Amino acid sequence: MSKGKVVVLVSNATRIEIQGGGTGPTGQYLNETVVPMMALVGADYEVLLATPSGAKPYIDPASDAVQHFGGDEAAYRIGKDFFANDPSTNQVRTLRSVVEEGLDNYAGVFAPGGQGPFV
């Protein structure tokens, strides 16, 4: 039985303005997003991913590397598999729908760090 629902708020931006002009790639950092989500799922919480548009977040290409998992290839593969296949990462809702439903329905709200939440 679930301990409750936790909404994870993320961006689905793919570009960010850079100092000096222009843009560069951005997105959610893979490890900053999936490691906490896997811990919540493992602790029997129902996890809901919400983005401004309701589209699945884009993973920042700079974060898609084993080095961000302490050099542990198995942990990296588990994280990538979770992001690709877990229902919590594939049944994304709009932030608006979550707010309209009411935040009292959630045991917690989590926003992974990095630059993704700022765009």
Secondary structure by P-SEA (a helix, b strand, c coil): cccbbbbbbbbcccccccccbbbbbbccccccccaaaaaaaaaccbbbbbccccccccccccccccccccccaaaaaaaaaaaaccccccccccaaaaaaacccccccccccccccccc
